[in-house]
Amino acid sequence: VQLQAFGGGLVQAGGSLRLSCAASGNIASIYVTGWYRQAPGKQRELVAFITNRGDTNYADSAKGRFTISRDNAKNTVYLQMNSLKPEDTAVYYCNALKTLGPPSWGQGTLVTVSS
């Protein structure tokens, strides 16, 4: 499975961005797709994930502001981020848990939120 993440950019505090994670390869093996982020000097942390049944889960920092969704026809998972804060600044990575093999990671996409 290959993942390609895109959609990052520079936004002012209070603004919105939508990240996309496009999957290719053995799509049927994916059972969870998640978004992680890593801020400078900090550990990578889970932001949100969605299962292949559509169940979702969010980090406390994302609840009420971020929405994860999927478009199965496009093999793409989205992360809609609203009310962005400077502390949301990080490199965002998408991740896929599969029924076989280690997790797959996409390349990061940088989100910068200015105050």
Secondary structure as GFF3:
##gff-version 3
##sequence-region A 1 115
A	DSSP	beta_strand	2	6	.	.	.	ID=ss1
A	DSSP	beta_strand	9	12	.	.	.	ID=ss2
A	DSSP	beta_strand	17	24	.	.	.	ID=ss3
A	DSSP	three_ten_helix	27	29	.	.	.	ID=ss4
A	DSSP	beta_strand	30	38	.	.	.	ID=ss5
A	DSSP	beta_strand	45	51	.	.	.	ID=ss6
A	DSSP	beta_strand	56	58	.	.	.	ID=ss7
A	DSSP	beta_strand	66	71	.	.	.	ID=ss8
A	DSSP	three_ten_helix	72	74	.	.	.	ID=ss9
A	DSSP	beta_strand	76	81	.	.	.	ID=ss10
A	DSSP	three_ten_helix	86	88	.	.	.	ID=ss11
A	DSSP	beta_strand	90	98	.	.	.	ID=ss12
A	DSSP	beta_strand	104	105	.	.	.	ID=ss13
A	DSSP	beta_strand	109	114	.	.	.	ID=ss14
###
